[in-house]
Amino acid sequence: MTGIEEKPGQSPSDKEASLTTAAHPIDEELAARSGKERYPVKWYRSTFYNALILGICNFLAPGIWGAMNSLGGGGDEKPYLVNTANALTFCLMVVSCLFGTVLVKYIGIKYTFILGTVGYAPFAAGLYTHNRYGTEWLVLFGAAVCGLSAGIFWMAEAAIALAYPEPYNQGKFLGFWLSFRVSGQILGGAVNLGINAKDNHAGKVSYTVFELFIALQALAPFVGLFLSPPKKVQRTDGLPVRLRIFDQSWTTELKEVAKLFFSRDFLLIVPLISQAVFSEAVMFTYQGLWFSVRARALGSFLSGIVALVAGNVLGAYLDNKRISLKTRARTSFVAVVGLQGAWWIWGTVLVTRYHHTHPTYDWVDSGFGSGFALFLFWVIGFQVNYMYLYFVIGNLAKDEQEVIRIAGLLRGTESAAQAVSYGLSSVAIMGAIGDIYLNFGLWAVALFPAWLVVKEIGVTKGDPKVEREQALRDSE
């Protein structure tokens, strides 16, 4: 029973439309369940436990990958080969992200997630052999394997992060999960700082660092086995987790993915997604070009800490139910993109100067502070941009299948933007100065179309609309 009085001749569309009114009994029932009543759960089936497993895998796979890249060009003396490899990785991730939903249909979200972790260690092995022996082919081969695997991983973990948590824990879940990713960066920076603390010159980092990274990334598939499948997850609001693709052909599934990509809302946020992730290659290349080995290690360590704090602060704010969803969406948007714009102005001024002076800053040098602080702020910006994107698409998905599809599209779009970014950064003039100008322009282009979507969150999109529609489907 839905508790809705139907009038004779009322169509299903009329019935569904009636659920969108503000003071409907279903709203009151869902509010009572999700806002007040708490159901007992087993810890090892809880959303927090699954956030922990998701986070550990994130730390071991993309987190350690981020640690290697945060050393500046994968720890190499010049970042151009590693930027080329990363461009290859992200090109292949575009394909694997989009086909990931088909894989979920056949083996489920848990084993899709586990399969996605296996390709990271070969990339670390490629960096190790290049750093120690000068071998280049394994860097590119490892990048290809990583791309085919990582796209699947990114799609699966995004879908899990959107579907598993209770609505009132969504932001904290995202913040906790993404903290593990920057924890990899913190670990990588700490280890590298300890090994290279006396190296105040430009150059490559010690190959010993990569031995630890390979070992850690090889553990990721085994940790993934501890993840609960959706049907076994227990939420404190008592609602089940449904995360699957219904029975249909793989070609039909790809058509549904394409249809969602070309929808009005998703196309409008494509520039927002692109400008947010384009900056990864920009900031890591910037660090690799203009700072000493130990300064790069310090940047990897400290930037992870500040990103962890900023991400969890934003997550807590996005969960604050005392503030309306509409207000949270709009104020977060203004803060995130506003600060990003200020940092792009700052970066444009600095790299224009560096292009003429060609510095290699160590932490004892005059002028180190302003350039180093910019790197820290860029990493903060990347983290909060990333979190905000999840918040936005989480309020666009309308059902369990669309969560998986939109997660794949988000990650596929990210991968395409990062492939272009790393590809351009592999060219000396673009890596040194051009990419920063281009990213500044992407940021400006993204503002208006993104606002057209953001201003509807809490009005026509997001909770409680999605919950009302889910309640209608569950009751039928």
DAUR-V204998 format. One record per pair of residues at least 12 apart in sequence whose C-alpha atoms are under 6 Angstrom apart, sorted by the first residue. I is the first residue (numbers start at 1). J is the second residue. D is the distance in whole Angstrom. If there is no record, write none. Layout:
i;j;d
I;J;D
I;J;D
This chain:
i;j;d
33;237;6
34;237;5
38;236;5
38;237;6
39;236;5
39;237;6
39;238;6
41;234;6
45;233;5
45;234;5
46;234;5
47;165;6
50;227;6
51;177;6
55;177;5
55;180;5
57;220;5
58;181;5
59;180;5
59;181;5
59;184;5
60;216;6
60;217;5
60;220;6
61;120;6
61;217;5
63;181;4
63;184;4
64;184;5
66;185;6
67;184;6
67;185;4
67;188;5
70;284;6
70;300;5
71;296;6
71;297;6
72;284;5
72;285;6
72;287;5
72;288;4
73;288;6
75;204;5
75;205;5
76;204;4
77;203;4
77;204;4
80;426;4
83;422;5
83;426;5
84;423;6
84;426;5
85;140;5
85;143;5
87;419;4
87;422;5
87;423;5
89;143;5
89;144;5
89;147;4
90;147;6
90;415;5
90;419;5
91;419;5
92;147;5
92;148;6
93;147;5
93;148;6
93;151;4
93;415;6
94;412;4
94;415;5
94;416;6
96;148;6
96;151;5
96;152;6
97;151;4
97;152;5
97;155;6
97;408;5
97;412;5
98;408;6
100;152;5
102;250;6
105;245;5
110;229;6
113;153;5
113;156;5
114;221;5
114;224;5
116;149;5
116;150;5
116;152;5
116;153;4
117;220;6
117;221;6
119;145;5
119;146;4
119;149;5
120;146;5
121;214;5
121;217;5
121;218;6
122;142;5
123;142;4
123;143;5
124;214;6
126;138;5
126;139;4
126;142;6
127;139;6
128;207;6
128;210;5
131;207;6
132;207;6
155;407;5
155;408;5
155;411;6
158;407;5
159;403;6
159;404;5
159;407;5
168;319;6
171;315;4
171;316;6
171;318;5
171;319;5
172;315;5
172;316;6
175;311;5
175;312;5
175;315;5
179;308;5
182;304;5
185;300;6
185;304;5
186;301;4
186;304;5
189;297;5
189;300;5
189;301;4
190;301;6
192;297;6
193;294;6
193;297;5
196;294;6
197;294;5
199;294;6
200;292;5
200;294;6
200;362;6
201;292;5
202;292;4
202;293;6
242;400;6
243;400;5
245;401;5
257;405;6
268;449;5
268;450;6
269;450;5
271;446;5
272;446;5
274;417;5
275;442;5
275;443;5
276;385;6
278;417;6
278;418;5
278;421;5
281;421;6
281;422;5
290;359;6
290;360;5
291;360;5
291;361;5
292;360;6
292;361;6
292;362;5
295;362;6
303;376;5
307;380;5
307;383;6
311;384;6
325;458;5
326;457;6
326;458;4
344;440;6
351;433;6
395;462;4
398;466;6
